[in-house]
Amino acid sequence: MLRFFAGGDVKLGMAIATFTGWQIFLESLLYGLMMGLPLVLILAWKKVGWQGFKATFTRYGLIFGSRRYLAPADNEMAGLKVPYGPALALGAALAVILNKYQLFTLIS
């Protein structure tokens, strides 16, 4: 799968796909990623602050400019481990509810 998902997130995704089907799983993944972005930014902001954000985006600019890997420093948000399971579970619940009541669905 994607490298930013840990083993538990992948297992949770497989359980969601098993119980809901692959179409709703794709929707739940989309909703989970949309819900998880603010969560990740808030947790990263609390842990590293503005200087960590600035250092991370400066490093990414150097990586894209020079096309070589630079390891993240300790005070950067790139090295943080953020729990994504709650966002994936909320995304699954939202996808199931929206599909059950036909409020908004990507599946025809």
N, C-alpha and C positions, 0 to 999 in steps of 0.2 A: 504494500500500500504506500502511503506517503511517509516520508521520513520523519515528519514532525509529529506523527502519532506514535505513542508508546504501545507496549503490548496490551495493556488493559483497555486502551481506547479501541484497539483493533478488535479485541474480544467483545467489547460492548457493541461495536458496529456490527459484528457478525450475529450477535444475539438479536439486535434490532432487525437486521435483514431476515433472519430466520422467522421471527414472529410477525413481521409486517409485509414481507415481500420486497423484491429489489426496487420496485418503483417508489414506494414510500420511503425506503431506505435512502434513496438518492435525494429525495426531498428533505428527509430528516438531516442528512449530512449537510445540505445547503443551509437549512435553518440553524443547525448547530454551529456551523462556521460563522454565520452572521451574528449569532448570540455570543459566540466565544471571543470574537474580536474585541469588543469593549472590555470583557473580563480580562483578557490577556493584557490589554493596554493599562488597565487600572492596577492589576497586580504588579506589572513590570514597573509602573510609575512609583508605586509604594516601595519597591525593593531597590531600584537604582536611581530614581529621581531624574531630573532634567539632564544632568551631566552624563548619565548612563545612556539616555536616548541619543544625545548628541554624539557621544563616542561611537555608538552602534551605527548610526547613519553615516558618520564620517568614514568608519571602517568599510561599510558597504560601498560607498562611493569610491574608495581606494581599490576595493576588490574589482568593481566593474570597470574602473579605469585601467588598471594594470593587468587584469585577467589572471591574477594569482591569488592563492588563498592566504588570508591573514587570520590567525587564531584569535578568538574573542578574549578580551581581558576580563578580569574578575568583576569589574564594576559595570559591565555591559549587560544589556538585556538579552543578547544572543545566547548567553550561557545559562539562562534561567530555565528551570523546569516548572511548567505551569500545568495544573490539572485541567484537562479538557473534557473529562468524563461528564461533569455536570452540564456543560453546554450541549454535549451530544445527546444526553438524556432529555433535556428540555426541548431540543430540536425534534427529537423523535415524538415526544408528547404533542408538540404543536402540529407536526405533520399528520399524526393520526387524527387529532381533533378536527383539523381543517378538512381532511379528506372524508371523515365520517359525516360531517354536516354540509359538505360540498360548498364551504365558504370560499376557499381559494385552493386550487389544486393545479399541479403541473401535469397531472395524469388525466387523460380523457376518459 
